[in-house]
Amino acid sequence: MDASQRGALLFVRFIAGCGMVIGLLDTGLYLTKCFEPKHPLPVKIYPIVLNSIPFVIGVVVLIKSRAVAEWLSEKLDV
């Protein structure tokens, strides 16, 4: 694996990690808003599923990171 492919792999893993963090933060903030002591709200499944989509996409990209990095490296090597 040469330097450009390693750089692409690092970039893809970083983006996947950021997506996972964003998904966790969105879901956590929604649950925090629902369990607020002064103004509690009912917990609904639909917003939790929507807020966790970036986390799921991040996990999938992290699993397939080598293939995505190779594709990205080939596209940028024009």
Phi and psi in radians as a Rosetta constraint file:
Dihedral C 1 N 2 CA 2 C 2 CIRCULARHARMONIC -1.497 0.35
Dihedral N 2 CA 2 C 2 N 3 CIRCULARHARMONIC -3.132 0.35
Dihedral C 2 N 3 CA 3 C 3 CIRCULARHARMONIC -1.142 0.35
Dihedral N 3 CA 3 C 3 N 4 CIRCULARHARMONIC -0.668 0.35
Dihedral C 3 N 4 CA 4 C 4 CIRCULARHARMONIC -1.178 0.35
Dihedral N 4 CA 4 C 4 N 5 CIRCULARHARMONIC -0.643 0.35
Dihedral C 4 N 5 CA 5 C 5 CIRCULARHARMONIC -1.226 0.35
Dihedral N 5 CA 5 C 5 N 6 CIRCULARHARMONIC -0.645 0.35
Dihedral C 5 N 6 CA 6 C 6 CIRCULARHARMONIC -1.137 0.35
Dihedral N 6 CA 6 C 6 N 7 CIRCULARHARMONIC -0.704 0.35
Dihedral C 6 N 7 CA 7 C 7 CIRCULARHARMONIC -1.122 0.35
Dihedral N 7 CA 7 C 7 N 8 CIRCULARHARMONIC -0.722 0.35
Dihedral C 7 N 8 CA 8 C 8 CIRCULARHARMONIC -1.136 0.35
Dihedral N 8 CA 8 C 8 N 9 CIRCULARHARMONIC -0.680 0.35
Dihedral C 8 N 9 CA 9 C 9 CIRCULARHARMONIC -1.125 0.35
Dihedral N 9 CA 9 C 9 N 10 CIRCULARHARMONIC -0.744 0.35
Dihedral C 9 N 10 CA 10 C 10 CIRCULARHARMONIC -1.099 0.35
Dihedral N 10 CA 10 C 10 N 11 CIRCULARHARMONIC -0.735 0.35
Dihedral C 10 N 11 CA 11 C 11 CIRCULARHARMONIC -1.098 0.35
Dihedral N 11 CA 11 C 11 N 12 CIRCULARHARMONIC -0.790 0.35
Dihedral C 11 N 12 CA 12 C 12 CIRCULARHARMONIC -1.125 0.35
Dihedral N 12 CA 12 C 12 N 13 CIRCULARHARMONIC -0.727 0.35
Dihedral C 12 N 13 CA 13 C 13 CIRCULARHARMONIC -1.156 0.35
Dihedral N 13 CA 13 C 13 N 14 CIRCULARHARMONIC -0.636 0.35
Dihedral C 13 N 14 CA 14 C 14 CIRCULARHARMONIC -1.133 0.35
Dihedral N 14 CA 14 C 14 N 15 CIRCULARHARMONIC -0.788 0.35
Dihedral C 14 N 15 CA 15 C 15 CIRCULARHARMONIC -1.114 0.35
Dihedral N 15 CA 15 C 15 N 16 CIRCULARHARMONIC -0.704 0.35
Dihedral C 15 N 16 CA 16 C 16 CIRCULARHARMONIC -1.109 0.35
Dihedral N 16 CA 16 C 16 N 17 CIRCULARHARMONIC -0.736 0.35
Dihedral C 16 N 17 CA 17 C 17 CIRCULARHARMONIC -1.113 0.35
Dihedral N 17 CA 17 C 17 N 18 CIRCULARHARMONIC -0.703 0.35
Dihedral C 17 N 18 CA 18 C 18 CIRCULARHARMONIC -1.112 0.35
Dihedral N 18 CA 18 C 18 N 19 CIRCULARHARMONIC -0.704 0.35
Dihedral C 18 N 19 CA 19 C 19 CIRCULARHARMONIC -1.097 0.35
Dihedral N 19 CA 19 C 19 N 20 CIRCULARHARMONIC -0.688 0.35
Dihedral C 19 N 20 CA 20 C 20 CIRCULARHARMONIC -1.143 0.35
Dihedral N 20 CA 20 C 20 N 21 CIRCULARHARMONIC -0.738 0.35
Dihedral C 20 N 21 CA 21 C 21 CIRCULARHARMONIC -1.129 0.35
Dihedral N 21 CA 21 C 21 N 22 CIRCULARHARMONIC -0.736 0.35
Dihedral C 21 N 22 CA 22 C 22 CIRCULARHARMONIC -1.089 0.35
Dihedral N 22 CA 22 C 22 N 23 CIRCULARHARMONIC -0.749 0.35
Dihedral C 22 N 23 CA 23 C 23 CIRCULARHARMONIC -1.106 0.35
Dihedral N 23 CA 23 C 23 N 24 CIRCULARHARMONIC -0.739 0.35
Dihedral C 23 N 24 CA 24 C 24 CIRCULARHARMONIC -1.149 0.35
Dihedral N 24 CA 24 C 24 N 25 CIRCULARHARMONIC -0.717 0.35
Dihedral C 24 N 25 CA 25 C 25 CIRCULARHARMONIC -1.148 0.35
Dihedral N 25 CA 25 C 25 N 26 CIRCULARHARMONIC -0.743 0.35
Dihedral C 25 N 26 CA 26 C 26 CIRCULARHARMONIC -1.063 0.35
Dihedral N 26 CA 26 C 26 N 27 CIRCULARHARMONIC -0.803 0.35
Dihedral C 26 N 27 CA 27 C 27 CIRCULARHARMONIC -1.152 0.35
Dihedral N 27 CA 27 C 27 N 28 CIRCULARHARMONIC -0.733 0.35
Dihedral C 27 N 28 CA 28 C 28 CIRCULARHARMONIC -1.115 0.35
Dihedral N 28 CA 28 C 28 N 29 CIRCULARHARMONIC -0.706 0.35
Dihedral C 28 N 29 CA 29 C 29 CIRCULARHARMONIC -1.158 0.35
Dihedral N 29 CA 29 C 29 N 30 CIRCULARHARMONIC -0.647 0.35
Dihedral C 29 N 30 CA 30 C 30 CIRCULARHARMONIC -1.129 0.35
Dihedral N 30 CA 30 C 30 N 31 CIRCULARHARMONIC -0.783 0.35
Dihedral C 30 N 31 CA 31 C 31 CIRCULARHARMONIC -1.164 0.35
Dihedral N 31 CA 31 C 31 N 32 CIRCULARHARMONIC -0.605 0.35
Dihedral C 31 N 32 CA 32 C 32 CIRCULARHARMONIC -1.118 0.35
Dihedral N 32 CA 32 C 32 N 33 CIRCULARHARMONIC -0.709 0.35
Dihedral C 32 N 33 CA 33 C 33 CIRCULARHARMONIC -1.140 0.35
Dihedral N 33 CA 33 C 33 N 34 CIRCULARHARMONIC -0.628 0.35
Dihedral C 33 N 34 CA 34 C 34 CIRCULARHARMONIC -1.251 0.35
Dihedral N 34 CA 34 C 34 N 35 CIRCULARHARMONIC -0.597 0.35
Dihedral C 34 N 35 CA 35 C 35 CIRCULARHARMONIC -1.719 0.35
Dihedral N 35 CA 35 C 35 N 36 CIRCULARHARMONIC 0.358 0.35
Dihedral C 35 N 36 CA 36 C 36 CIRCULARHARMONIC -1.124 0.35
Dihedral N 36 CA 36 C 36 N 37 CIRCULARHARMONIC 2.310 0.35
Dihedral C 36 N 37 CA 37 C 37 CIRCULARHARMONIC -1.120 0.35
Dihedral N 37 CA 37 C 37 N 38 CIRCULARHARMONIC -0.677 0.35
Dihedral C 37 N 38 CA 38 C 38 CIRCULARHARMONIC -1.379 0.35
Dihedral N 38 CA 38 C 38 N 39 CIRCULARHARMONIC -0.645 0.35
Dihedral C 38 N 39 CA 39 C 39 CIRCULARHARMONIC -2.311 0.35
Dihedral N 39 CA 39 C 39 N 40 CIRCULARHARMONIC 1.280 0.35
Dihedral C 39 N 40 CA 40 C 40 CIRCULARHARMONIC -1.212 0.35
Dihedral N 40 CA 40 C 40 N 41 CIRCULARHARMONIC 2.514 0.35
Dihedral C 40 N 41 CA 41 C 41 CIRCULARHARMONIC -2.064 0.35
Dihedral N 41 CA 41 C 41 N 42 CIRCULARHARMONIC 2.692 0.35
Dihedral C 41 N 42 CA 42 C 42 CIRCULARHARMONIC -1.252 0.35
Dihedral N 42 CA 42 C 42 N 43 CIRCULARHARMONIC 2.481 0.35
Dihedral C 42 N 43 CA 43 C 43 CIRCULARHARMONIC -1.449 0.35
Dihedral N 43 CA 43 C 43 N 44 CIRCULARHARMONIC 2.170 0.35
Dihedral C 43 N 44 CA 44 C 44 CIRCULARHARMONIC -1.955 0.35
Dihedral N 44 CA 44 C 44 N 45 CIRCULARHARMONIC 2.559 0.35
Dihedral C 44 N 45 CA 45 C 45 CIRCULARHARMONIC -1.304 0.35
Dihedral N 45 CA 45 C 45 N 46 CIRCULARHARMONIC -0.682 0.35
Dihedral C 45 N 46 CA 46 C 46 CIRCULARHARMONIC -0.995 0.35
Dihedral N 46 CA 46 C 46 N 47 CIRCULARHARMONIC -0.846 0.35
Dihedral C 46 N 47 CA 47 C 47 CIRCULARHARMONIC -1.129 0.35
Dihedral N 47 CA 47 C 47 N 48 CIRCULARHARMONIC -0.574 0.35
Dihedral C 47 N 48 CA 48 C 48 CIRCULARHARMONIC -1.150 0.35
Dihedral N 48 CA 48 C 48 N 49 CIRCULARHARMONIC -0.735 0.35
Dihedral C 48 N 49 CA 49 C 49 CIRCULARHARMONIC -1.135 0.35
Dihedral N 49 CA 49 C 49 N 50 CIRCULARHARMONIC -0.775 0.35
Dihedral C 49 N 50 CA 50 C 50 CIRCULARHARMONIC -1.127 0.35
Dihedral N 50 CA 50 C 50 N 51 CIRCULARHARMONIC -0.698 0.35
Dihedral C 50 N 51 CA 51 C 51 CIRCULARHARMONIC -1.273 0.35
Dihedral N 51 CA 51 C 51 N 52 CIRCULARHARMONIC -0.380 0.35
Dihedral C 51 N 52 CA 52 C 52 CIRCULARHARMONIC -1.621 0.35
Dihedral N 52 CA 52 C 52 N 53 CIRCULARHARMONIC -0.004 0.35
Dihedral C 52 N 53 CA 53 C 53 CIRCULARHARMONIC -1.040 0.35
Dihedral N 53 CA 53 C 53 N 54 CIRCULARHARMONIC -0.786 0.35
Dihedral C 53 N 54 CA 54 C 54 CIRCULARHARMONIC -1.052 0.35
Dihedral N 54 CA 54 C 54 N 55 CIRCULARHARMONIC -0.582 0.35
Dihedral C 54 N 55 CA 55 C 55 CIRCULARHARMONIC -1.129 0.35
Dihedral N 55 CA 55 C 55 N 56 CIRCULARHARMONIC -0.793 0.35
Dihedral C 55 N 56 CA 56 C 56 CIRCULARHARMONIC -1.134 0.35
Dihedral N 56 CA 56 C 56 N 57 CIRCULARHARMONIC -0.750 0.35
Dihedral C 56 N 57 CA 57 C 57 CIRCULARHARMONIC -1.104 0.35
Dihedral N 57 CA 57 C 57 N 58 CIRCULARHARMONIC -0.690 0.35
Dihedral C 57 N 58 CA 58 C 58 CIRCULARHARMONIC -1.106 0.35
Dihedral N 58 CA 58 C 58 N 59 CIRCULARHARMONIC -0.688 0.35
Dihedral C 58 N 59 CA 59 C 59 CIRCULARHARMONIC -1.154 0.35
Dihedral N 59 CA 59 C 59 N 60 CIRCULARHARMONIC -0.746 0.35
Dihedral C 59 N 60 CA 60 C 60 CIRCULARHARMONIC -1.115 0.35
Dihedral N 60 CA 60 C 60 N 61 CIRCULARHARMONIC -0.765 0.35
Dihedral C 60 N 61 CA 61 C 61 CIRCULARHARMONIC -1.150 0.35
Dihedral N 61 CA 61 C 61 N 62 CIRCULARHARMONIC -0.656 0.35
Dihedral C 61 N 62 CA 62 C 62 CIRCULARHARMONIC -1.138 0.35
Dihedral N 62 CA 62 C 62 N 63 CIRCULARHARMONIC -0.676 0.35
Dihedral C 62 N 63 CA 63 C 63 CIRCULARHARMONIC -1.159 0.35
Dihedral N 63 CA 63 C 63 N 64 CIRCULARHARMONIC -0.720 0.35
Dihedral C 63 N 64 CA 64 C 64 CIRCULARHARMONIC -1.704 0.35
Dihedral N 64 CA 64 C 64 N 65 CIRCULARHARMONIC 0.447 0.35
Dihedral C 64 N 65 CA 65 C 65 CIRCULARHARMONIC -1.110 0.35
Dihedral N 65 CA 65 C 65 N 66 CIRCULARHARMONIC -0.642 0.35
Dihedral C 65 N 66 CA 66 C 66 CIRCULARHARMONIC -1.150 0.35
Dihedral N 66 CA 66 C 66 N 67 CIRCULARHARMONIC -0.752 0.35
Dihedral C 66 N 67 CA 67 C 67 CIRCULARHARMONIC -1.157 0.35
Dihedral N 67 CA 67 C 67 N 68 CIRCULARHARMONIC -0.727 0.35
Dihedral C 67 N 68 CA 68 C 68 CIRCULARHARMONIC -1.154 0.35
Dihedral N 68 CA 68 C 68 N 69 CIRCULARHARMONIC -0.668 0.35
Dihedral C 68 N 69 CA 69 C 69 CIRCULARHARMONIC -1.171 0.35
Dihedral N 69 CA 69 C 69 N 70 CIRCULARHARMONIC -0.699 0.35
Dihedral C 69 N 70 CA 70 C 70 CIRCULARHARMONIC -1.126 0.35
Dihedral N 70 CA 70 C 70 N 71 CIRCULARHARMONIC -0.735 0.35
Dihedral C 70 N 71 CA 71 C 71 CIRCULARHARMONIC -1.089 0.35
Dihedral N 71 CA 71 C 71 N 72 CIRCULARHARMONIC -0.782 0.35
Dihedral C 71 N 72 CA 72 C 72 CIRCULARHARMONIC -1.138 0.35
Dihedral N 72 CA 72 C 72 N 73 CIRCULARHARMONIC -0.694 0.35
Dihedral C 72 N 73 CA 73 C 73 CIRCULARHARMONIC -1.128 0.35
Dihedral N 73 CA 73 C 73 N 74 CIRCULARHARMONIC -0.708 0.35
Dihedral C 73 N 74 CA 74 C 74 CIRCULARHARMONIC -1.166 0.35
Dihedral N 74 CA 74 C 74 N 75 CIRCULARHARMONIC -0.683 0.35
Dihedral C 74 N 75 CA 75 C 75 CIRCULARHARMONIC -1.171 0.35
Dihedral N 75 CA 75 C 75 N 76 CIRCULARHARMONIC -0.632 0.35
Dihedral C 75 N 76 CA 76 C 76 CIRCULARHARMONIC -1.517 0.35
Dihedral N 76 CA 76 C 76 N 77 CIRCULARHARMONIC -0.143 0.35
Dihedral C 76 N 77 CA 77 C 77 CIRCULARHARMONIC -1.498 0.35
Dihedral N 77 CA 77 C 77 N 78 CIRCULARHARMONIC 0.172 0.35
